[in-house]
């Protein structure tokens, strides 16, 4: 949802209808939206439309733009992280993609956007909430699973109920204190908050038999301590459904 919100705020106006492929996070089946997507559209007062299944012509415009980005934007570039990727992509749209003459439109996209914004609805004063929240009881193996990654919690939280919150950049679990980790974009990874890593360092060395890796660059504020899980180890973990 954060990505959709960011695109709309970058556009600077609201369309009448959001058109999407049947993406799992948005489409609940049979043309119905998920509760989260329906709430998001309701907060913005926009409609939604899902393309029919097995209809490649309906999403050809999106696929062509993605192909153009893969051929024109990505080759030869180096990205420090996901934020650097986004900054370079934004600059590429401003300097390369939108000012060019579009073969199909027969005009520059940047000029067409001016016309489109004139008939679109204005943005609300504040954007809708897109963070994911749920409550869980911390299992004996104090890890929180979100998507395909595991995030460590403080061992003293075992057995307690905590509120989990996932923003666009962080995964947080709050009880009397807060465990905080930066979002991990690598599938199947495990991360441990550096602020709580010291307390379980010796235990981690025993449990993972020296599989503790070098901490990423230590800076002010929370950092991450990556952990490589043995392939045959399947922890009991909280999963957001």
Secondary structure by P-SEA (a helix, b strand, c coil): caaaaaaaaaacccccccccccccccccccccccaaaaaaaaaacbbbbbccccccccaaaaaaaaaaaaaccccccccccaaaaaaaaaaaaaccccccccccccccaaaaaaaaaaabbbbccccccccccccccccccbbbbcccbbbbcccccccbbbbbbbccccccccccbbbbbccccccbbbbbcccccccaaaaaaaaacccccccccccccbbbbbbbccccccccccccc
